[in-house]
Amino acid sequence: MNEAATYRPLVGRLAVITGAAGAIGRATARKLATRGATIVGVDHPSADASALEALFESGEALTLLRADVTNESDVKAYVEAALQVTGRIDVFFNNAGIEGAQAPISEYPTEDFVKVFNVNVLGVFLGLKYVLPVMQEQKAGSIINTSSIAGLIGAENMSGYIMSKHAVLGLTRTASLEAAPHGVRVNSVHPGFIDSRMLTDIVHNLGAPDAESLAPSVPMGRLGSVDDIANAVAFLASDDSSYMSGHSLVVDGGKTAG
């Protein structure tokens, strides 16, 4: 029997995913749908969502919304639109993000730093600002913010990204304390070296030949897959993690263990 027939802990629940057209967003949308969730995917108007839509058969529960996560009016609107689907939001994967430039701090373009902050930090904050009240009124819900191992360690030439992912961790911890008395959980997921467009672009900009060249530096000896992250998010989204909040779930093949 396939997974859909044997394990569907999210049946009857609505999941909102920002950055849904990206590699991790797509994989997570598919995983949560397989486990029974109705999906509302959110991405920028300029994002190509064809690969996401191709993962869902005609008639499957996918609603695609367009929004700029750095624009407060857009965020308020996507939350209101999501509520029109089932009247509630049960899972929020606060996932939209960009990598920004790679350069020493003394050479890092200020406008790029601000852009990374706006997408990766302000976007996460605004998502929390408008989804938390919905879940608090419901007295239930699970929020998963996408940070990174870059939110746990430093790295040369990536000040914008490092800053932003550390900030997501702080927002997660703060939100978890505010939300817990209302029955709402807030956790973060911290991907390591995940085989994706983003990692490929970063390593090229830093002068490495390809993403696979990083595999030997990972104790498990391989890059992670987007499905590794989707599985982690699905766990945090479900009642299997019902006593977890304010937690940083690291998915990095042991990279940050040493």
Beta strands, then each sheet from edge to edge (+ up, - down):
strand 1: 14-18
strand 2: 38-43
strand 3: 62-66
strand 4: 91-94
strand 5: 141-146
strand 6: 184-191
strand 7: 248-251
sheet 1: 3+ 2+ 1+ 4+ 5+ 6+ 7+
end
